[in-house]
């Protein structure tokens, strides 16, 4: 079993001590949760309950149904409303770069102690306890290191949840955030019971036909800007209606844009309908790291990584195209 990295071990130990000495928790992650957010949420929940703690998970009802890729995760126990004893619980935010990425007033009003566990470089350290390890490949990797310090038994269910975080946030172990420790953690999780083939097929191969139709329309509508450096696709409400796909079926689409020759930034703009506070969601990817897309996202209240970020907005499509074009051009010096 791999050892915990020495770097920031004091933060790990402090956080482990807080988790060890407290009894009641509410765990949550950012809105529009991805594989790392969901895997970390479920993984830490199972770690804490295995240690005899009273842990509940919370995600707003608007986040469901989840993207097709993540529906195999056993998240039936997720709360959509605050538990009756909310005042007595410590809130643990997972994979959440800033508190505004969980726009639920009773969670962000400041009435509870907060533990912030994350790996985003732009994390605002909003917790009473902050475990932010920017060198970690994903939040699931940090949760695994915490589990070791807590002496938790890594069950097959915990291992499978954390492996989802690893494989999705590292792009199947191909992104630059993948390091030797990431692979050691993956090996430990596989030894603990992960079915690698089944997990891969559930994440990447069980694609419903409506999603493929939506992808086809999205790719057909790609527009090129900044002399080919910026590729944008806009998924409208009409696209959802024409294909029978839901907004949750856009997961992974942006990777097709990022792979286009010459593209340095890929952007997918999608209508949210009645699922979000804002009218549209924008996902951004930087193909070679020349553009810090997290800086672009922060200008609109979002965040993320230098090479993967996003934000929600009420800007119209034309305004968004102008904004993205200006910001990408500015960073590229063109």
C-alpha positions as CSV (number, residue, x, y, z in Angstrom):
1,X,0.0,0.0,0.0
2,X,1.4,3.4,-1.0
3,X,2.6,5.9,1.5
4,X,1.2,9.4,2.0
5,X,3.4,12.1,0.4
6,X,5.5,14.1,2.9
7,X,4.4,17.4,1.3
8,X,1.6,19.2,3.2
9,X,1.4,16.2,5.6
10,X,0.7,18.6,8.5
11,X,-2.4,19.8,6.7
12,X,-3.4,16.1,6.1
13,X,-2.8,15.3,9.8
14,X,-4.8,18.3,11.0
15,X,-7.7,17.5,8.8
16,X,-7.5,13.8,9.8
17,X,-7.5,14.9,13.4
18,X,-10.6,17.0,12.9
19,X,-12.4,14.2,11.2
20,X,-11.3,11.8,13.9
21,X,-12.6,13.9,16.8
22,X,-15.9,15.1,15.3
23,X,-18.9,12.8,15.1
24,X,-21.5,14.3,12.7
25,X,-20.8,15.5,9.2
26,X,-22.6,16.7,6.1
27,X,-20.5,16.2,2.9
28,X,-21.1,18.1,-0.3
29,X,-19.3,19.1,-3.6
30,X,-19.6,21.7,-6.3
31,X,-22.7,22.1,-8.4
32,X,-22.6,20.3,-11.7
33,X,-20.6,17.6,-10.1
34,X,-18.1,15.6,-12.2
35,X,-16.5,12.2,-11.5
36,X,-14.0,13.6,-9.0
37,X,-16.6,15.5,-7.0
38,X,-19.0,12.5,-6.9
39,X,-16.3,9.9,-6.3
40,X,-14.7,11.9,-3.5
41,X,-18.1,12.6,-2.0
42,X,-19.1,8.9,-1.9
43,X,-15.7,7.7,-1.0
44,X,-15.3,10.0,2.1
45,X,-18.8,9.2,3.2
46,X,-18.1,5.5,3.2
47,X,-14.8,6.1,5.0
48,X,-16.5,8.1,7.7
49,X,-19.4,5.7,8.2
50,X,-17.0,2.8,8.3
51,X,-15.3,4.6,11.2
52,X,-18.6,4.8,13.0
53,X,-19.3,8.5,12.2
54,X,-22.7,10.0,11.4
55,X,-22.2,11.2,7.8
56,X,-24.8,12.4,5.3
57,X,-24.2,13.5,1.7
58,X,-26.0,16.5,0.2
59,X,-26.5,17.6,-3.5
60,X,-29.3,19.9,-4.6
61,X,-32.2,18.2,-6.4
62,X,-31.5,20.1,-9.5
63,X,-28.3,18.1,-10.0
64,X,-30.3,15.0,-10.8
65,X,-30.5,13.1,-13.0
66,X,-26.8,12.9,-13.0
67,X,-24.8,12.5,-16.3
68,X,-25.3,9.0,-17.7
69,X,-21.7,8.2,-17.0
70,X,-22.1,8.5,-13.2
71,X,-25.4,6.9,-12.6
72,X,-23.9,3.6,-11.6
73,X,-22.5,5.2,-8.4
74,X,-24.6,4.2,-5.4
75,X,-25.8,7.7,-4.4
76,X,-29.4,6.8,-3.4
77,X,-28.7,8.1,0.1
78,X,-27.9,11.7,-1.0
79,X,-30.0,14.3,0.9
80,X,-31.7,17.1,-1.1
81,X,-32.7,19.1,2.0
82,X,-30.9,19.9,5.2
83,X,-31.1,17.2,7.9
84,X,-33.0,18.1,11.1
85,X,-29.8,18.2,13.1
86,X,-27.9,20.4,10.6
87,X,-26.8,22.8,13.3
88,X,-24.8,20.0,14.9
89,X,-22.9,18.9,11.8
90,X,-19.5,19.8,10.4
91,X,-19.7,20.6,6.7
92,X,-17.1,19.1,4.4
93,X,-16.7,20.6,1.0
94,X,-15.1,18.4,-1.5
95,X,-13.5,19.4,-4.9
96,X,-15.0,22.9,-4.4
97,X,-12.6,25.8,-5.4
98,X,-14.8,28.5,-3.8
99,X,-17.9,28.4,-1.7
100,X,-19.9,30.1,-4.4
101,X,-19.7,26.8,-6.4
102,X,-22.2,25.4,-4.0
103,X,-25.0,28.0,-4.3
104,X,-27.2,26.8,-1.4
105,X,-27.8,29.5,1.1
106,X,-28.3,27.4,4.2
107,X,-24.9,25.7,3.4
108,X,-23.0,28.9,2.8
109,X,-24.5,31.2,5.5
110,X,-21.6,30.5,7.9
111,X,-23.6,28.6,10.7
112,X,-21.4,25.5,10.7
113,X,-17.7,24.7,11.0
114,X,-16.3,24.0,7.5
115,X,-13.6,21.6,6.3
116,X,-12.4,22.4,2.8
117,X,-10.8,19.5,0.9
118,X,-9.7,20.3,-2.6
119,X,-6.9,20.3,-5.2
120,X,-7.7,23.4,-7.4
121,X,-4.9,26.0,-7.6
122,X,-7.3,28.9,-7.3
123,X,-9.1,27.6,-4.1
124,X,-10.0,30.5,-1.9
125,X,-9.3,28.7,1.4
126,X,-12.8,29.4,2.6
127,X,-12.9,26.7,5.3
128,X,-12.1,26.8,9.0
129,X,-9.8,23.9,8.1
130,X,-8.3,23.9,4.6
131,X,-6.7,20.9,3.0
132,X,-5.8,22.2,-0.4
133,X,-3.1,20.2,-2.2
134,X,-2.6,21.6,-5.7
135,X,0.0,19.0,-6.6
136,X,-2.6,16.2,-6.1
137,X,-4.1,14.8,-9.4
138,X,-7.6,15.0,-8.0
139,X,-9.6,15.4,-4.7
140,X,-10.1,11.6,-4.6
141,X,-6.4,11.1,-4.3
142,X,-6.4,13.4,-1.2
143,X,-9.4,11.5,0.3
144,X,-7.4,8.3,-0.2
145,X,-4.4,9.8,1.7
146,X,-6.8,10.9,4.5
147,X,-8.3,7.4,4.7
148,X,-4.8,6.0,5.3
149,X,-4.1,8.4,8.1
150,X,-7.5,7.6,9.6
151,X,-6.7,3.9,9.5
152,X,-9.8,3.2,7.5
153,X,-10.4,-0.1,5.8
154,X,-10.5,0.5,2.0
155,X,-13.5,-1.5,1.0
156,X,-14.3,-2.3,-2.7
157,X,-17.0,0.3,-2.6
158,X,-14.7,3.0,-1.3
159,X,-12.0,2.0,-3.8
160,X,-14.4,2.0,-6.7
161,X,-15.7,5.5,-5.8
162,X,-12.2,7.0,-5.5
163,X,-11.1,5.3,-8.7
164,X,-13.8,7.1,-10.6
165,X,-12.3,10.4,-9.3
166,X,-8.8,9.3,-10.4
167,X,-9.6,8.1,-13.9
168,X,-11.9,11.0,-14.8
169,X,-9.9,13.9,-13.5
170,X,-6.6,12.6,-15.0
171,X,-8.2,11.9,-18.4
172,X,-7.6,8.1,-18.0
173,X,-4.2,8.9,-16.5
174,X,-3.1,11.0,-19.6
175,X,-3.3,14.6,-18.3
176,X,-0.3,16.4,-16.9
177,X,-1.7,16.2,-13.4
178,X,-1.0,12.5,-13.4
179,X,2.1,11.6,-11.3
180,X,3.8,8.6,-9.8
181,X,1.7,8.8,-6.6
182,X,-1.4,8.9,-8.7
183,X,-0.5,5.5,-10.2
184,X,0.5,4.1,-6.8
185,X,-2.9,5.1,-5.4
186,X,-4.6,3.6,-8.5
187,X,-2.7,0.3,-7.9
188,X,-3.8,0.2,-4.3
189,X,-7.4,0.9,-5.2
190,X,-7.3,-1.9,-7.8
191,X,-5.9,-4.3,-5.2
192,X,-8.7,-3.2,-2.8
193,X,-11.4,-4.4,-5.3
194,X,-11.9,-2.1,-8.3
195,X,-13.1,-3.8,-11.4
196,X,-11.2,-1.8,-13.9
197,X,-12.9,-3.1,-17.0
198,X,-16.4,-2.6,-15.7
199,X,-15.6,0.9,-14.4
200,X,-14.2,1.9,-17.8
201,X,-17.2,0.5,-19.7
202,X,-19.6,2.3,-17.4
203,X,-17.8,5.6,-17.7
204,X,-17.0,5.6,-21.4
205,X,-18.9,2.9,-23.4
206,X,-22.5,2.8,-22.3
207,X,-23.5,5.7,-24.5
208,X,-27.2,6.2,-25.3
209,X,-28.2,7.0,-28.9
210,X,-29.7,10.4,-28.0
211,X,-26.3,11.5,-26.6
212,X,-24.6,10.5,-29.9
213,X,-27.2,12.5,-31.8
214,X,-26.6,15.5,-29.6
215,X,-22.8,15.1,-30.0
216,X,-23.3,15.0,-33.8
217,X,-25.3,18.3,-33.8
218,X,-22.7,19.9,-31.4
219,X,-19.8,18.9,-33.6
220,X,-21.6,20.1,-36.8
221,X,-22.1,23.5,-35.2
222,X,-18.5,24.2,-34.2
223,X,-17.3,27.7,-34.9
224,X,-13.6,28.8,-35.1
225,X,-12.2,32.0,-33.7
226,X,-8.8,33.6,-32.9
227,X,-7.4,32.2,-36.2
228,X,-8.3,28.7,-35.2
229,X,-7.0,28.8,-31.6
230,X,-10.5,28.9,-30.1
231,X,-13.2,26.4,-31.0
232,X,-16.8,26.9,-29.7
233,X,-19.8,24.7,-29.8
234,X,-23.2,25.9,-28.6
235,X,-25.9,23.4,-27.5
236,X,-29.3,25.0,-27.4
237,X,-32.6,24.0,-26.0
238,X,-33.7,23.2,-29.5
239,X,-30.8,20.7,-29.8
240,X,-32.0,18.9,-26.7
241,X,-35.6,18.7,-28.1
242,X,-34.5,17.5,-31.5
243,X,-32.3,14.7,-30.2
244,X,-34.2,13.6,-27.1
245,X,-31.1,14.1,-25.1
246,X,-30.9,15.9,-21.7
247,X,-28.4,18.5,-20.6
248,X,-26.7,15.9,-18.5
249,X,-25.7,14.1,-21.7
250,X,-23.1,16.7,-22.6
251,X,-20.4,15.1,-20.4
252,X,-17.2,14.6,-22.3
253,X,-18.3,16.4,-25.4
254,X,-15.6,19.1,-25.0
255,X,-12.8,16.6,-25.4
256,X,-13.8,16.4,-29.1
257,X,-13.2,20.1,-29.6
258,X,-9.9,20.1,-27.7
259,X,-8.5,17.4,-30.0
260,X,-8.9,19.6,-33.2
261,X,-5.6,20.4,-34.8
262,X,-4.5,23.9,-33.9
263,X,-7.1,24.5,-31.2
264,X,-5.6,25.9,-28.0
265,X,-8.9,26.5,-26.2
266,X,-12.2,24.6,-26.5
267,X,-15.4,26.0,-25.2
268,X,-18.8,24.3,-25.0
269,X,-21.7,26.7,-24.2
270,X,-25.0,25.0,-23.3
271,X,-28.4,26.1,-22.3
272,X,-29.5,25.1,-18.9
273,X,-33.2,25.5,-19.1
274,X,-34.8,25.1,-15.7
275,X,-31.8,23.2,-14.2
276,X,-29.7,26.1,-13.0
277,X,-29.7,29.6,-11.6
278,X,-28.2,30.9,-14.8
279,X,-29.3,30.6,-18.4
280,X,-26.1,29.0,-19.7
281,X,-23.1,26.9,-18.6
282,X,-19.7,27.3,-20.2
283,X,-17.0,24.6,-20.1
284,X,-13.5,25.5,-21.0
285,X,-10.4,23.3,-21.8
286,X,-6.9,24.5,-22.7
287,X,-5.2,21.9,-25.0
288,X,-1.6,22.8,-24.4
289,X,-1.7,24.9,-21.3
290,X,-0.8,28.2,-23.0
291,X,-4.1,29.7,-21.9
292,X,-5.2,29.7,-18.2
293,X,-8.9,29.0,-18.6
294,X,-9.5,29.2,-14.8
295,X,-8.6,32.9,-15.0
296,X,-11.2,33.3,-17.7
297,X,-13.8,31.4,-15.7
298,X,-13.1,33.5,-12.5
299,X,-14.0,36.6,-14.4
300,X,-17.6,35.2,-14.4
301,X,-17.7,33.8,-10.9
302,X,-16.5,30.3,-11.9
303,X,-13.2,28.5,-11.5
304,X,-11.3,25.3,-12.0
305,X,-7.9,24.3,-13.2
306,X,-5.5,26.1,-15.6
307,X,-6.5,23.6,-18.3
308,X,-10.1,22.8,-17.3
309,X,-12.6,25.3,-15.9
310,X,-16.1,26.5,-16.2
311,X,-18.7,29.1,-15.2
312,X,-22.4,29.8,-15.3
313,X,-23.8,33.0,-16.8
314,X,-26.8,34.9,-18.0
315,X,-24.9,36.4,-21.0
316,X,-26.3,35.8,-24.4
317,X,-24.4,33.6,-26.8
318,X,-23.1,36.5,-28.9
319,X,-21.8,38.2,-25.8
320,X,-20.1,35.0,-24.6
321,X,-18.4,34.6,-28.0
322,X,-17.1,38.2,-27.8
323,X,-15.9,37.7,-24.2
324,X,-14.2,34.4,-24.9
325,X,-12.5,35.7,-28.0
326,X,-11.2,38.8,-26.3
327,X,-9.8,36.8,-23.3
328,X,-8.2,34.1,-25.3
329,X,-6.7,36.7,-27.7
330,X,-5.4,38.7,-24.7
331,X,-3.7,35.6,-23.2
332,X,-2.2,34.6,-26.5
333,X,-1.0,38.1,-27.2
334,X,-2.8,38.2,-30.5
